[in-house]
Amino acid sequence: MNFSFTKIDHYSLLKCTVVPLTVLLMLISNSSFAQASGKIAGKVIEATSGTPLIGANIVILNTTWGTAADKQGNYTIARVEPGNYQIKASFLGYQEKIIDVTVRANETVTVKFELQETLTELGSVVVYGELTRGQAKSLNEQKNSANIKNVVSSEQFQLFPDRNAAETAARPHVPPHLRAPDLTAACSAFS
């Protein structure tokens, strides 16, 4: 008998033995990992009404594991190594709640969170802005006026597309009783 191997036969042999062995090792390692872990599942609701808190955060303290509640308030954290943990649920406008749990291999621990509403009082808020002196003076004059008065500063007039105050007052959207009289004829007599 004469056996001869070519390059293609070596590749086929390698492909037929190494690839199935690699897949087999991956399956064995995944199944052993899955057997050595547990799961934490449950629901997050509002304590008084029982409505689900959609998007509530559930985290296992001192780890990087966590999740958010779905539309029904349900959550699941899978592949948790067996051990003792503290689980925290939080939602904006509600008090955080921490519960101690023990996770065992191949078991699901059910933890239901009922969060109470809370009020958070904020300190004082300071708003900074910029007003020019003309704007500030105009606003103070308008505020302290005994009559209804609309005061426009010179800085604001520069923002209008008109060349002067007379053109602005003569616009069609200005009510007739507030329009300035047409002085163009009188002004042209002086020029």
C-alpha positions as CSV (number, residue, x, y, z in Angstrom):
1,M,0.0,0.0,0.0
2,N,1.2,3.4,-0.9
3,F,0.0,6.3,1.2
4,S,0.7,9.8,0.1
5,F,-0.5,13.0,1.8
6,T,-0.8,16.3,0.0
7,K,-1.2,19.8,1.5
8,I,-5.0,19.6,1.1
9,D,-5.1,16.3,3.0
10,H,-3.2,17.8,5.9
11,Y,-5.5,20.7,6.0
12,S,-8.6,18.4,5.8
13,L,-7.1,16.2,8.6
14,L,-6.5,19.3,10.8
15,K,-10.0,20.6,10.0
16,C,-11.6,17.3,10.9
17,T,-9.9,17.0,14.3
18,V,-9.1,20.4,15.7
19,V,-12.4,22.2,14.9
20,P,-14.6,19.5,16.5
21,L,-12.3,19.4,19.5
22,T,-12.5,23.2,19.9
23,V,-16.3,23.1,19.7
24,L,-16.5,20.3,22.2
25,L,-14.3,22.1,24.7
26,M,-16.4,25.3,24.3
27,L,-19.6,23.3,25.0
28,I,-18.1,21.6,28.1
29,S,-16.8,24.9,29.5
30,N,-20.1,26.7,28.9
31,S,-22.2,23.9,30.4
32,S,-20.0,23.8,33.5
33,F,-20.2,27.5,33.9
34,A,-24.0,27.5,33.5
35,Q,-24.2,24.8,36.2
36,A,-22.1,26.8,38.7
37,S,-24.3,29.9,38.5
38,G,-27.7,31.1,39.7
39,K,-30.1,33.7,38.8
40,I,-31.8,36.7,40.6
41,A,-35.2,37.7,39.3
42,G,-38.2,39.7,40.6
43,K,-40.3,42.8,40.2
44,V,-40.0,46.5,41.2
45,I,-43.3,48.2,42.1
46,E,-44.5,51.4,43.7
47,A,-45.4,50.6,47.3
48,T,-48.8,52.3,47.7
49,S,-50.4,51.8,44.2
50,G,-48.6,48.6,43.1
51,T,-47.8,50.0,39.7
52,P,-44.6,48.8,38.0
53,L,-41.6,51.1,38.0
54,I,-40.5,50.9,34.4
55,G,-36.8,51.3,34.0
56,A,-35.9,51.0,37.7
57,N,-32.3,50.2,38.3
58,I,-31.4,46.9,40.1
59,V,-27.7,46.4,40.9
60,I,-25.7,43.9,42.9
61,L,-23.6,46.0,45.2
62,N,-19.8,45.7,44.9
63,T,-20.0,44.1,41.5
64,T,-20.6,45.3,37.9
65,W,-23.8,43.2,37.5
66,G,-27.1,45.0,37.2
67,T,-30.2,45.5,35.0
68,A,-33.3,47.6,34.5
69,A,-36.9,46.7,35.0
70,D,-39.0,46.1,31.9
71,K,-42.5,47.5,31.1
72,Q,-44.1,45.2,33.7
73,G,-41.5,46.0,36.4
74,N,-39.8,42.6,36.0
75,Y,-36.1,42.1,36.0
76,T,-33.6,39.2,35.7
77,I,-29.9,39.1,36.5
78,A,-28.5,35.8,35.0
79,R,-25.2,34.0,35.5
80,V,-24.6,35.1,39.1
81,E,-22.0,33.1,40.9
82,P,-23.2,31.4,44.1
83,G,-22.7,33.5,47.3
84,N,-24.2,36.2,49.5
85,Y,-25.0,39.6,47.9
86,Q,-26.8,42.8,48.6
87,I,-29.1,43.9,45.8
88,K,-30.1,47.6,45.5
89,A,-33.2,48.9,43.6
90,S,-33.5,52.6,42.8
91,F,-35.8,54.9,40.8
92,L,-35.9,58.6,40.5
93,G,-38.2,60.1,43.1
94,Y,-38.3,57.0,45.3
95,Q,-36.2,55.8,48.2
96,E,-33.5,53.2,47.4
97,K,-34.0,49.8,48.9
98,I,-31.2,47.2,49.7
99,I,-32.0,43.5,50.3
100,D,-29.6,40.7,51.3
101,V,-29.9,37.5,49.2
102,T,-28.1,34.2,48.9
103,V,-27.6,32.8,45.4
104,R,-27.2,29.0,45.0
105,A,-26.1,27.1,41.9
106,N,-28.9,26.3,39.5
107,E,-31.5,28.2,41.5
108,T,-33.4,31.4,40.9
109,V,-33.8,33.8,43.8
110,T,-36.9,35.9,43.6
111,V,-36.7,39.4,45.1
112,K,-39.6,41.8,45.0
113,F,-38.9,45.5,45.6
114,E,-41.7,47.9,46.8
115,L,-40.3,51.4,46.7
116,Q,-41.7,54.4,48.6
117,E,-42.0,57.8,47.1
118,T,-39.6,60.4,48.5
119,L,-39.3,64.2,48.3
120,T,-35.9,65.8,47.8
121,E,-35.7,69.4,48.7
122,L,-33.1,71.4,46.8
123,G,-31.1,74.3,48.1
124,S,-31.3,77.7,46.6
125,V,-30.7,78.2,42.9
126,V,-28.8,81.2,41.5
127,V,-29.3,82.1,37.8
128,Y,-26.7,84.2,36.2
129,G,-27.4,86.1,33.0
130,E,-26.3,89.2,31.1
131,L,-28.3,92.3,30.6
132,T,-26.9,95.4,29.1
133,R,-27.4,98.6,31.1
134,G,-30.0,99.9,28.6
135,Q,-32.0,96.7,28.8
136,A,-31.9,96.7,32.6
137,K,-32.9,100.4,32.8
138,S,-35.8,99.8,30.3
139,L,-37.0,96.8,32.3
140,N,-36.9,98.6,35.6
141,E,-38.7,101.6,34.1
142,Q,-41.4,99.4,32.7
143,K,-41.8,97.5,36.0
144,N,-42.0,100.6,38.1
145,S,-44.4,102.5,35.8
146,A,-47.9,103.4,37.1
147,N,-49.3,103.1,33.6
148,I,-49.0,100.4,31.0
149,K,-45.8,101.2,29.3
150,N,-43.6,99.3,26.8
151,V,-40.0,100.5,26.9
152,V,-37.4,99.4,24.4
153,S,-33.7,100.0,24.9
154,S,-31.4,101.3,22.2
155,E,-29.7,97.9,22.1
156,Q,-33.0,96.3,21.2
157,F,-33.7,98.9,18.5
158,Q,-30.4,97.9,16.8
159,L,-31.7,94.3,16.5
160,F,-34.7,95.5,14.4
161,P,-34.4,95.6,10.6
162,D,-35.7,99.2,10.6
163,R,-33.4,102.2,10.3
164,N,-35.1,104.1,13.1
165,A,-38.0,104.0,15.7
166,A,-40.4,105.7,13.3
167,E,-40.1,102.9,10.8
168,T,-40.6,100.3,13.5
169,A,-43.7,102.1,14.8
170,A,-45.1,102.5,11.3
171,R,-45.1,98.7,10.7
172,P,-48.5,97.2,9.8
173,H,-48.5,94.9,12.8
174,V,-48.3,97.8,15.2
175,P,-51.9,98.9,16.3
176,P,-52.8,102.3,14.7
177,H,-53.2,104.1,18.0
178,L,-49.6,103.2,18.8
179,R,-48.2,104.2,15.4
180,A,-46.1,107.4,15.2
181,P,-47.5,110.0,12.9
182,D,-46.0,110.2,9.4
183,L,-43.3,112.8,9.7
184,T,-41.5,112.2,6.4
185,A,-43.0,115.2,4.7
186,A,-42.2,117.4,7.6
187,C,-38.6,116.1,7.8
188,S,-38.0,116.5,4.1
189,A,-38.9,120.2,4.4
190,F,-35.9,120.7,6.6
191,S,-33.4,119.0,4.4
